[in-house]
Amino acid sequence: MTQRRIGTQLPPYVSVDKYGYKLKRYEGRVHGKIKWGKTTIIAPADAPMSEVWRAYEESVGDSRQTVGWLLHQFMGSKKFAELTSKTQRDYRLAIDRLVNAPVGNDRFGSVSLDRVDQTSIRAYLDWYESPVAGNRHIAILKSAWNWCRERHKIPDNPCIGVTLNREAPRERYVTDDEYETVLRMAPPPIQQMMELAYLLRARLSEVLNLTVDDVSDTHVRLIRLKGSEGELCAISDRLKDAVSDVRGHPYIAHRYSEHAFRSAWRRLQGHMQKAGIEPFRFHDLKAKGVSDHETNHSGHRSASMRKVYVRKLQEVPPTR
């Protein structure tokens, strides 16, 4: 069957050619072999994917509740629409992995919800080649299942109660010497972004969202994403220098596309390697900023998340 690209996920057992979207009905197994029904055209070839899914659901009925159906319902939700564009892309990639995971001679996306249990979830976590990515996939499935269960009559969420794969915390701390060396090697737009990420303890997306309206004579307003608390960061001479060079008016930093920034950062990582520096991620600069900050302030609401970003031993006074 023809599969379209991520972001336009086809319903289970649907293919497309110049004549239109075709549903080849799955009718179970007979003596261990898959039994197929007749193939029918459910939508014209130029139909938007929303129309294809509507036609599919009308054709198979709500009783054909599969993992793919559930995840598509979630992707069409207001909750999904409220995610950032990058998070939506990450979710779509994870969902594509989930629905196309092999299950015997079938795909996980085609499995009925009443056949998915905790053992199925554990099997996926054990099978997927990247333990961390597998955790993320199941976290998305869990969230989608919870969302769908509030709106449809479906089985209990099988992800609840399943122990995720153990994740080793990232411990890379960028030293002052490493930071200064890489800062000198970086092109000016990335130099500025590095300084903003370090001084404000900010993610790349938060750095790119900074505008001239966020800067006053005394503070820089930082709107944090992913549920973290924003802040008014008191301005210093160094921070003032970083925000005074406006490169993408009304935005402070140059407006790299995601692809362009990744390419530029990979080139910089190549320079790090040649200089004998273990290449680090841009996101490690937030961790350095949090680790070096007087109170380790990161905007995270939980102590466990703050701990993720503190990557050097903290000096503490002795017992008096």
C-alpha positions as CSV (number, residue, x, y, z in Angstrom):
1,M,0.0,0.0,0.0
2,T,1.1,3.5,-0.7
3,Q,2.0,5.5,2.5
4,R,2.0,9.3,2.5
5,R,4.5,11.3,4.3
6,I,4.5,12.1,8.0
7,G,1.8,14.7,8.9
8,T,-0.7,13.2,6.4
9,Q,-1.0,9.8,8.0
10,L,-3.3,7.4,6.1
11,P,-6.0,5.5,7.9
12,P,-5.4,1.7,8.4
13,Y,-5.6,-0.4,5.2
14,V,-6.0,2.7,3.0
15,S,-3.9,3.3,-0.1
16,V,-3.9,6.1,-2.7
17,D,-3.3,6.3,-6.4
18,K,-4.5,8.5,-9.3
19,Y,-8.0,7.0,-9.0
20,G,-8.5,8.0,-5.3
21,Y,-8.2,6.7,-1.8
22,K,-8.9,3.0,-1.6
23,L,-9.9,1.0,1.5
24,K,-9.0,-2.7,1.4
25,R,-11.2,-4.2,4.2
26,Y,-9.5,-6.3,6.8
27,E,-11.7,-9.1,7.9
28,G,-9.6,-10.9,10.4
29,R,-7.7,-14.2,10.0
30,V,-8.8,-17.6,8.7
31,H,-6.5,-20.5,9.6
32,G,-3.7,-18.1,10.5
33,K,-4.0,-16.2,7.2
34,I,-5.3,-12.6,6.8
35,K,-8.7,-12.4,5.1
36,W,-9.3,-9.3,2.9
37,G,-12.6,-8.0,1.8
38,K,-13.3,-6.0,-1.4
39,T,-11.5,-2.8,-2.1
40,T,-13.6,0.3,-2.4
41,I,-12.8,4.0,-3.3
42,I,-13.7,6.2,-0.3
43,A,-12.5,9.6,-1.5
44,P,-11.1,11.3,-4.6
45,A,-7.3,11.6,-5.0
46,D,-7.3,15.3,-4.3
47,A,-9.4,15.1,-1.1
48,P,-7.8,16.6,2.0
49,M,-6.8,14.1,4.7
50,S,-9.5,15.2,7.0
51,E,-12.1,14.2,4.4
52,V,-10.3,10.9,3.9
53,W,-10.5,10.1,7.6
54,R,-14.1,11.1,7.8
55,A,-15.0,8.8,4.9
56,Y,-13.0,6.0,6.4
57,E,-14.7,6.3,9.8
58,E,-18.1,6.4,8.1
59,S,-17.2,3.3,6.1
60,V,-15.8,1.2,8.9
61,G,-18.0,2.6,11.8
62,D,-16.9,3.6,15.3
63,S,-16.6,-0.1,16.2
64,R,-13.3,-0.2,14.2
65,Q,-11.5,1.6,16.9
66,T,-7.8,1.1,16.3
67,V,-4.6,2.6,17.7
68,G,-4.3,4.5,14.4
69,W,-7.8,5.8,14.7
70,L,-7.2,6.9,18.3
71,L,-4.0,8.8,17.4
72,H,-5.6,10.5,14.4
73,Q,-8.5,11.6,16.7
74,F,-5.9,13.2,19.0
75,M,-4.0,14.9,16.1
76,G,-7.2,16.6,15.1
77,S,-7.9,17.9,18.6
78,K,-7.7,21.4,20.0
79,K,-5.2,20.1,22.5
80,F,-2.9,19.0,19.7
81,A,-3.4,22.3,17.8
82,E,-2.3,24.3,20.9
83,L,1.2,22.6,20.9
84,T,4.1,24.5,19.3
85,S,4.8,23.7,15.7
86,K,8.0,21.9,16.6
87,T,6.2,19.8,19.2
88,Q,3.6,18.9,16.7
89,R,6.3,17.8,14.3
90,D,7.9,15.7,17.0
91,Y,4.5,14.1,17.9
92,R,3.8,13.3,14.2
93,L,7.1,11.6,13.9
94,A,6.5,9.6,17.1
95,I,3.0,8.7,16.0
96,D,4.3,7.6,12.6
97,R,6.7,5.2,14.4
98,L,3.9,3.9,16.6
99,V,1.4,3.1,13.9
100,N,3.9,1.5,11.6
101,A,5.5,-0.7,14.3
102,P,5.2,-4.4,13.2
103,V,2.9,-6.6,15.2
104,G,3.1,-10.1,13.7
105,N,1.9,-9.7,10.1
106,D,0.1,-6.5,11.0
107,R,0.9,-2.9,12.1
108,F,0.4,-1.5,15.6
109,G,-1.8,1.2,14.1
110,S,-4.2,-1.4,12.8
111,V,-4.6,-3.2,16.1
112,S,-8.0,-2.8,17.8
113,L,-7.9,-0.9,21.1
114,D,-9.5,-3.8,23.0
115,R,-6.4,-5.9,22.1
116,V,-3.9,-3.5,23.5
117,D,-2.9,-4.2,27.1
118,Q,0.0,-3.5,29.5
119,T,1.9,-6.4,28.0
120,S,1.6,-4.8,24.5
121,I,3.0,-1.6,25.8
122,R,5.9,-3.3,27.6
123,A,6.6,-5.3,24.4
124,Y,6.9,-2.0,22.5
125,L,9.2,-0.5,25.0
126,D,11.4,-3.6,25.0
127,W,11.4,-3.8,21.2
128,Y,12.1,-0.2,20.2
129,E,15.8,0.3,19.4
130,S,16.1,3.6,21.4
131,P,14.9,3.2,25.0
132,V,14.5,7.0,25.5
133,A,12.6,7.5,22.2
134,G,10.4,4.5,23.1
135,N,9.5,6.2,26.4
136,R,8.5,9.4,24.5
137,H,6.3,7.4,22.1
138,I,4.4,5.7,24.9
139,A,4.0,9.0,26.7
140,I,2.3,10.4,23.6
141,L,0.1,7.3,23.3
142,K,-0.8,7.6,27.0
143,S,-1.8,11.3,26.6
144,A,-3.8,10.6,23.4
145,W,-5.5,7.7,25.0
146,N,-6.5,9.8,28.0
147,W,-7.8,12.5,25.7
148,C,-9.8,10.1,23.6
149,R,-11.3,8.2,26.6
150,E,-13.0,11.4,27.8
151,R,-14.8,11.7,24.4
152,H,-15.3,8.1,23.2
153,K,-16.3,4.8,24.8
154,I,-12.9,3.0,24.6
155,P,-11.1,0.6,26.9
156,D,-9.0,1.7,29.9
157,N,-5.6,3.2,29.2
158,P,-3.1,0.3,29.0
159,C,-0.1,2.7,29.4
160,I,-1.0,3.5,33.0
161,G,1.0,1.4,35.4
162,V,3.7,0.4,32.8
163,T,7.2,1.2,34.0
164,L,9.1,3.1,31.4
165,N,12.7,2.4,30.3
166,R,15.3,3.7,32.6
167,E,16.9,6.9,31.3
168,A,20.4,7.9,32.3
169,P,20.4,11.7,33.0
170,R,22.5,13.8,30.8
171,E,25.5,15.1,32.8
172,R,27.5,17.1,30.2
173,Y,28.6,20.3,31.8
174,V,30.2,22.9,29.5
175,T,33.1,24.5,31.3
176,D,33.9,28.2,31.2
177,D,37.0,27.6,29.0
178,E,35.0,25.4,26.5
179,Y,32.2,28.0,26.4
180,E,34.6,30.9,25.7
181,T,36.5,28.9,23.0
182,V,33.3,27.9,21.2
183,L,31.9,31.4,21.5
184,R,34.9,32.8,19.7
185,M,34.5,30.2,16.9
186,A,30.8,30.8,16.4
187,P,29.4,33.2,13.8
188,P,28.0,36.4,15.3
189,P,24.3,35.4,15.1
190,I,25.0,32.2,17.0
191,Q,27.3,34.0,19.5
192,Q,24.4,36.2,20.4
193,M,22.1,33.2,20.8
194,M,24.6,31.4,22.9
195,E,24.8,34.3,25.3
196,L,21.1,34.6,25.5
197,A,20.6,30.9,26.2
198,Y,23.3,31.0,28.9
199,L,22.4,34.3,30.6
200,L,18.6,33.7,30.6
201,R,18.9,29.9,31.1
202,A,16.6,29.5,28.0
203,R,15.8,27.0,25.4
204,L,16.5,27.7,21.7
205,S,12.8,28.3,21.0
206,E,12.6,30.8,23.9
207,V,15.7,32.7,22.6
208,L,14.1,32.9,19.1
209,N,10.9,34.3,20.6
210,L,12.5,37.2,22.4
211,T,11.4,40.6,20.9
212,V,12.4,44.2,21.5
213,D,9.2,44.6,23.6
214,D,10.6,42.1,26.1
215,V,13.5,44.4,26.9
216,S,13.4,47.4,29.2
217,D,16.1,49.5,30.9
218,T,16.0,47.2,33.9
219,H,14.8,43.7,32.9
220,V,14.4,41.2,30.1
221,R,11.0,39.4,30.1
222,L,11.4,35.7,29.3
223,I,8.3,33.7,28.4
224,R,9.2,30.1,29.0
225,L,7.6,27.2,27.1
226,K,6.6,23.7,28.1
227,G,4.8,24.7,31.2
228,S,7.8,26.4,32.9
229,E,7.4,29.7,34.7
230,G,8.4,32.9,32.9
231,E,10.4,35.6,34.6
232,L,11.7,39.2,34.6
233,C,15.5,38.8,34.5
234,A,17.4,41.7,35.9
235,I,19.6,43.2,33.2
236,S,23.4,43.1,33.5
237,D,26.0,44.7,31.3
238,R,26.6,41.4,29.6
239,L,22.9,40.7,29.1
240,K,22.4,44.3,27.8
241,D,25.1,43.7,25.2
242,A,23.4,40.5,24.1
243,V,19.9,42.1,23.6
244,S,21.1,45.4,22.2
245,D,22.0,44.0,18.8
246,V,18.6,43.4,17.2
247,R,19.1,41.0,14.3
248,G,15.6,40.1,13.2
249,H,13.4,43.1,14.1
250,P,11.1,42.9,16.1
251,Y,12.9,39.8,17.2
252,I,16.2,40.1,19.0
253,A,18.0,37.1,17.5
254,H,18.4,36.2,13.8
255,R,15.4,34.2,12.7
256,Y,17.0,30.9,11.7
257,S,14.8,28.2,10.3
258,E,15.1,24.9,12.2
259,H,17.0,23.3,9.3
260,A,19.4,26.2,8.9
261,F,20.1,26.4,12.6
262,R,20.8,22.7,12.9
263,S,23.2,22.9,9.9
264,A,25.0,25.8,11.4
265,W,25.3,24.1,14.8
266,R,26.6,20.9,13.3
267,R,29.3,22.9,11.6
268,L,30.2,24.5,14.9
269,Q,30.3,21.1,16.5
270,G,32.8,20.0,13.9
271,H,35.0,23.0,14.9
272,M,34.6,21.9,18.6
273,Q,35.9,18.5,17.7
274,K,38.9,19.9,15.8
275,A,39.6,22.0,18.9
276,G,39.6,19.0,21.2
277,I,36.3,19.9,22.8
278,E,33.7,17.2,23.2
279,P,30.8,18.5,21.1
280,F,27.8,19.7,23.1
281,R,24.2,20.5,22.3
282,F,22.8,24.0,22.2
283,H,20.4,22.9,24.9
284,D,23.4,22.2,27.2
285,L,23.9,26.0,27.4
286,K,20.7,26.3,29.4
287,A,22.0,23.6,31.8
288,K,25.3,25.5,32.1
289,G,23.3,28.7,32.9
290,V,21.2,27.0,35.5
291,S,24.3,25.2,37.0
292,D,26.2,28.5,37.2
293,H,23.3,30.6,38.5
294,E,23.4,31.7,42.2
295,T,20.0,30.0,43.0
296,N,20.0,27.5,40.1
297,H,16.8,29.2,38.8
298,S,15.4,27.5,35.7
299,G,11.7,28.3,35.7
300,H,10.7,24.7,36.3
301,R,7.9,24.1,38.7
302,S,9.2,20.8,40.1
303,A,12.4,20.1,42.0
304,S,13.0,17.0,39.9
305,M,13.1,19.0,36.7
306,R,15.4,21.6,38.2
307,K,17.7,18.8,39.2
308,V,18.0,17.8,35.5
309,Y,19.7,21.1,34.7
310,V,22.1,21.3,37.6
311,R,25.2,19.6,36.3
312,K,28.0,20.6,38.6
313,L,28.5,20.1,42.3
314,Q,27.1,23.0,44.3
315,E,29.1,24.7,47.1
316,V,27.2,24.5,50.4
317,P,28.2,25.8,53.8
318,P,29.2,23.3,56.6
319,T,27.0,22.4,59.5
320,R,27.5,25.0,62.2
